Amino acid sequence: MEPRTLPEVVTALDAIVRHCEQTRHRAGYFAALYKRMTEAVAAGIAAGAFEDGPRMEQLDVVFAWRYLRAWQAHGRRAACPAAWQHAFDGCPNPALVVLQHLLLGINAHINLDLAVAAATVAPGPRIHALETDFNRINAVISALFDDVQQCLEQVWRPMRWLSRVAATQQTDVLNFSIGAARRAAWANAVLLASLPPDRRPAHIGGMDATVHRLGQRIAQPGPWPAAVLRLVRLTEYEDVARTIRLIETTRVG
């Protein structure tokens, strides 16, 4: 059933998280992260962090519905966007590290879904009034990633040492990916909003193909990164349900 409010979105995401936790399904990694993102946005709306709270809730609901529909289609073995199909198909792959699973979900949802959701909520010239709140959501979400990094340190112990070494170099790969993806999503949202409705499906199809290729590079990043990731994978703590719970609950401090 399509959600209408953010509490309904959180309930739907929680059902996916609990299902993945029980079945040891790695799709739960991104679902747990996305649930926390949604809760953070809801808290930001309640605190008056956005210019237009109701519009931001509408955006977040439309945004979430694209993910929920893709997940439901995957469960029925029905067609879904290629970027999501690639992310879900990677879940049984034991060679992928936890960070790759998270980035595959982030890639599909932000690089593809966010632009479509923004253009749907604010079509035509209305898209420009959304820009401030669209950018403001970065600050709300980026606050989560200290928690996510601490979670990953519990899954792969050497990350604690690497984090200390890189602390002054701003090399947080998740924050960088979120920021870069959201900038690209905004550019695509403005373009989509300006297109006539009959031209949007073709453009969205082209976006999906591009995002799918980015997902392939996340899963198969090249010889040198792949060699490093193999070493990471060999020493990761392998417990899917535990990792899902860590992503969902880890707090810094």
Beta strands, then each sheet from edge to edge (+ up, - down):
end
